[in-house]
């Protein structure tokens, strides 16, 4: 790993109407638009869905690193995230995020260790630690899946 601080750059390009093109050096371009709730088409990633996607992606990648460092053998992790957007003091913001994680372990797996590492991943995820809204984690661990 490189020493801190790390810097990440994303560029956006747009005209008066249509999609916004997000891109970065060495990365594919992603077309984005407002969600249907804000009058958008609903068929492209939006800032809201990208933020929730960043949360769930970071959680999974954090769990992967923690599980590897902790020598936890696992088969699969499926996780969904739901963000709640609301108005607080006339400001639109995320007021909560809910993660639902389902971890499948091999037949000789340690369910308690799996649950503990899922919770550690939520507590150490850099994206959720960068947000001001509360994050709720729901876990389910299956052994022998």
PyMOL commands that set and color helices and strands:
alter all, ss='L'
color gray80, all
select helices_A, chain A and resi 36-38+47-69+111-124+126-129
alter helices_A, ss='H'
color red, helices_A
select strands_A, chain A and resi 11-13+20-23+30-32+76-88+91-105+134-143
alter strands_A, ss='S'
color yellow, strands_A
deselect
rebuild
show_as cartoon
